[in-house]
Amino acid sequence: MMPSLQVRKENEGRFIVRVTWPDGAFEEIAGFEHEKDADDWIAFKLPNWLEEQRQARV
């Protein structure tokens, strides 16, 4: 199952990626300086992160 993803700007001007699972649980990946950094994380690191999360949930 693929979660929904949202890039959000925090009050400090930094960005987070909010990952919401189909069951409503969510996680926030924080610490991105620019929106492009968050987009790059989604493009290049999300697949490995998702696999780690799936293994942890089993």
C-alpha positions as CSV (number, residue, x, y, z in Angstrom):
1,M,0.0,0.0,0.0
2,M,1.3,3.4,-1.0
3,P,0.9,6.2,1.5
4,S,-0.1,9.7,0.5
5,L,2.7,12.3,0.6
6,Q,2.6,16.0,1.3
7,V,5.5,18.5,1.4
8,R,4.7,21.1,4.1
9,K,6.4,24.3,5.2
10,E,7.0,24.6,8.9
11,N,7.0,27.8,10.9
12,E,10.7,28.0,10.9
13,G,10.7,28.2,7.1
14,R,12.0,24.6,6.7
15,F,10.1,21.8,5.0
16,I,8.8,18.4,6.1
17,V,7.4,15.4,4.2
18,R,4.3,14.2,5.8
19,V,3.6,10.5,5.0
20,T,0.1,9.4,5.7
21,W,-0.7,5.6,5.7
22,P,-4.0,4.3,4.5
23,D,-4.9,3.5,8.2
24,G,-4.6,7.2,9.1
25,A,-1.2,6.9,10.9
26,F,1.3,9.4,9.8
27,E,5.0,10.2,10.0
28,E,6.9,13.4,9.4
29,I,10.3,13.4,7.8
30,A,11.8,16.8,8.9
31,G,14.8,18.9,8.3
32,F,14.7,20.0,4.7
33,E,16.1,23.4,4.0
34,H,14.2,23.9,0.7
35,E,11.1,22.5,-0.9
36,K,13.3,21.0,-3.6
37,D,15.3,19.1,-1.0
38,A,12.0,17.5,0.2
39,D,11.0,16.7,-3.4
40,D,14.5,15.1,-4.0
41,W,14.0,13.0,-0.9
42,I,10.7,11.7,-2.3
43,A,12.2,11.1,-5.7
44,F,15.4,9.3,-4.6
45,K,15.1,8.1,-1.0
46,L,11.4,7.3,-0.5
47,P,11.5,3.8,-2.1
48,N,14.2,2.6,0.3
49,W,12.5,4.3,3.2
50,L,9.1,2.7,2.3
51,E,10.8,-0.8,2.2
52,E,12.3,-0.2,5.6
53,Q,8.9,0.8,7.0
54,R,7.2,-2.2,5.5
55,Q,9.7,-4.5,7.1
56,A,9.3,-2.8,10.4
57,R,5.5,-3.1,10.3
58,V,5.5,-6.9,9.6
